[in-house]
Amino acid sequence: MATQNVEKTSLPIFPFTAIVGQEEMKLALELNVIDPKIGGVIIMGDRGTGKSTTIRAIADLLPEIAIVRDDAFNSHPTNPELMSSEILTQFQNNGTIETELIKIP
């Protein structure tokens, strides 16, 4: 069986500012981006109301984040509260931590 090298393609993202209606949902998402301590937003609605489109649009606006390379939990490279136990141990022992920038998963 032949294997192919498949490149990851990105689909065009609908602009967040072009979404009409759903003002409460957009406001909740904007507030959650400003203050993540809110704890998230639960979005419910009928099919075709733009839930996924809106989420993809706002995620596209967010900056890339720094994470620890090859960490399954995308640990933060400097904040111990946002590290996995393995990375935290390495951090506390002054080990070298390689980082990379990624788009919000």
C-alpha positions as a LaTeX table, in Angstrom:
\begin{tabular}{lrrr}
\hline
Residue & $x$ (\AA) & $y$ (\AA) & $z$ (\AA) \\
\hline
Met1 & 0.00 & 0.00 & 0.00 \\
Ala2 & 1.42 & 3.39 & $-0.98$ \\
Thr3 & 1.45 & 6.20 & 1.53 \\
Gln4 & 0.94 & 9.83 & 0.67 \\
Asn5 & 2.33 & 12.88 & 2.35 \\
Val6 & $-0.84$ & 14.87 & 2.99 \\
Glu7 & $-0.36$ & 18.54 & 3.71 \\
Lys8 & $-2.61$ & 20.24 & 6.19 \\
Thr9 & $-4.77$ & 22.69 & 4.29 \\
Ser10 & $-6.66$ & 25.49 & 5.92 \\
Leu11 & $-10.13$ & 26.46 & 4.88 \\
Pro12 & $-11.00$ & 30.14 & 4.63 \\
Ile13 & $-12.42$ & 31.51 & 7.88 \\
Phe14 & $-15.52$ & 33.70 & 7.82 \\
Pro15 & $-14.61$ & 37.06 & 9.45 \\
Phe16 & $-15.94$ & 37.56 & 12.98 \\
Thr17 & $-16.99$ & 41.13 & 12.20 \\
Ala18 & $-19.14$ & 39.92 & 9.30 \\
Ile19 & $-21.34$ & 37.72 & 11.47 \\
Val20 & $-24.79$ & 39.27 & 11.69 \\
Gly21 & $-27.08$ & 38.63 & 14.64 \\
Gln22 & $-26.27$ & 36.37 & 17.60 \\
Glu23 & $-25.22$ & 39.47 & 19.56 \\
Glu24 & $-25.42$ & 37.77 & 22.98 \\
Met25 & $-23.26$ & 34.86 & 21.82 \\
Lys26 & $-20.67$ & 37.19 & 20.28 \\
Leu27 & $-20.58$ & 39.34 & 23.42 \\
Ala28 & $-20.12$ & 36.27 & 25.65 \\
Leu29 & $-17.24$ & 35.05 & 23.48 \\
Glu30 & $-15.60$ & 38.48 & 23.42 \\
Leu31 & $-15.84$ & 38.75 & 27.21 \\
Asn32 & $-14.37$ & 35.28 & 27.61 \\
Val33 & $-11.42$ & 36.25 & 25.39 \\
Ile34 & $-10.85$ & 39.38 & 27.48 \\
Asp35 & $-11.12$ & 37.54 & 30.81 \\
Pro36 & $-10.61$ & 33.75 & 30.57 \\
Lys37 & $-11.32$ & 33.45 & 34.30 \\
Ile38 & $-14.99$ & 33.64 & 33.33 \\
Gly39 & $-14.59$ & 29.94 & 32.70 \\
Gly40 & $-15.92$ & 29.48 & 29.20 \\
Val41 & $-19.12$ & 29.83 & 27.24 \\
Ile42 & $-21.73$ & 27.18 & 26.54 \\
Ile43 & $-23.27$ & 27.70 & 23.12 \\
Met44 & $-26.54$ & 26.01 & 22.25 \\
Gly45 & $-28.79$ & 26.46 & 19.27 \\
Asp46 & $-30.48$ & 24.91 & 16.30 \\
Arg47 & $-28.58$ & 23.70 & 13.28 \\
Gly48 & $-27.50$ & 26.44 & 10.92 \\
Thr49 & $-27.40$ & 29.27 & 13.45 \\
Gly50 & $-23.66$ & 29.88 & 13.01 \\
Lys51 & $-22.29$ & 28.39 & 16.23 \\
Ser52 & $-19.23$ & 26.70 & 14.71 \\
Thr53 & $-18.64$ & 29.52 & 12.24 \\
Thr54 & $-18.59$ & 32.06 & 15.06 \\
Ile55 & $-16.18$ & 29.99 & 17.16 \\
Arg56 & $-13.79$ & 29.49 & 14.24 \\
Ala57 & $-13.97$ & 33.21 & 13.42 \\
Ile58 & $-13.10$ & 34.38 & 16.94 \\
Ala59 & $-10.37$ & 31.75 & 17.32 \\
Asp60 & $-8.78$ & 33.08 & 14.11 \\
Leu61 & $-8.48$ & 36.53 & 15.75 \\
Leu62 & $-6.54$ & 35.27 & 18.74 \\
Pro63 & $-2.73$ & 35.49 & 18.80 \\
Glu64 & $-0.48$ & 32.44 & 18.75 \\
Ile65 & 0.39 & 31.04 & 22.17 \\
Ala66 & 3.72 & 29.78 & 23.49 \\
Ile67 & 3.67 & 26.14 & 24.61 \\
Val68 & 6.22 & 23.53 & 25.61 \\
Arg69 & 7.29 & 21.58 & 22.54 \\
Asp70 & 6.19 & 17.91 & 22.39 \\
Asp71 & 4.02 & 18.20 & 25.52 \\
Ala72 & 0.68 & 16.40 & 25.24 \\
Phe73 & $-1.01$ & 19.00 & 27.45 \\
Asn74 & 0.29 & 22.14 & 25.70 \\
Ser75 & 1.81 & 23.34 & 28.98 \\
His76 & 2.64 & 27.01 & 29.47 \\
Pro77 & 6.42 & 27.50 & 29.42 \\
Thr78 & 6.63 & 29.89 & 32.41 \\
Asn79 & 3.43 & 29.61 & 34.49 \\
Pro80 & 3.65 & 26.65 & 36.93 \\
Glu81 & $-0.15$ & 26.61 & 37.40 \\
Leu82 & $-0.55$ & 25.79 & 33.70 \\
Met83 & 2.07 & 23.02 & 33.47 \\
Ser84 & 1.71 & 19.26 & 33.42 \\
Ser85 & 3.40 & 17.44 & 36.30 \\
Glu86 & 6.26 & 16.27 & 34.06 \\
Ile87 & 6.99 & 19.78 & 32.77 \\
Leu88 & 6.59 & 21.26 & 36.26 \\
Thr89 & 9.25 & 18.87 & 37.60 \\
Gln90 & 11.57 & 19.79 & 34.74 \\
Phe91 & 10.88 & 23.50 & 35.38 \\
Gln92 & 11.57 & 23.20 & 39.12 \\
Asn93 & 14.87 & 21.41 & 38.41 \\
Asn94 & 15.91 & 24.29 & 36.13 \\
Gly95 & 15.88 & 22.02 & 33.09 \\
Thr96 & 15.77 & 23.44 & 29.61 \\
Ile97 & 12.29 & 23.73 & 28.19 \\
Glu98 & 11.91 & 24.07 & 24.44 \\
Thr99 & 8.96 & 26.17 & 23.32 \\
Glu100 & 7.03 & 26.78 & 20.15 \\
Leu101 & 4.23 & 29.07 & 19.02 \\
Ile102 & 0.93 & 27.54 & 17.92 \\
Lys103 & $-2.51$ & 28.77 & 16.97 \\
Ile104 & $-5.15$ & 28.26 & 19.62 \\
Pro105 & $-6.17$ & 24.59 & 19.38 \\
\hline
\end{tabular}
